[in-house]
Amino acid sequence: MSLLEINVHGHELWGAIDEVLSALEECKLNGDGEIIIIHGYKHGQVLKNYFRSNKFLAEMAREGFRLKMKDISDPVISSFVILQSQINVIVCIFHNTKVY
């Protein structure tokens, strides 16, 4: 499974969200199945707390990205598996179907 890593350490929250959304679009185009967000933690916890919240997952779902959080033992990063949406799965099924 390929992954994309994005560093938003030092960004303001809204700028970091925009960067992550752009990265998720890139993941969709490249077929990446995982994203790692480097947010840091020593100089404030705003980014870490947001990216590890249910609010982040819900907002990304509204934007069309279903994410599942992975291991959060490292306080500097948050990693997520990008789940395929049912629409993408249906398109793939029809794409591979032969019509006679």
Secondary structure, DSSP 8 states (H G I E B T S, - for coil): --EEEEE-TT--HHHHHHHHHHHHHHHHHHT--EEEEE---TT-SHHHHHHTSHHHHHHHHHTT-EEEE----STTEEEEEEE--HHHHHHHHHHT----
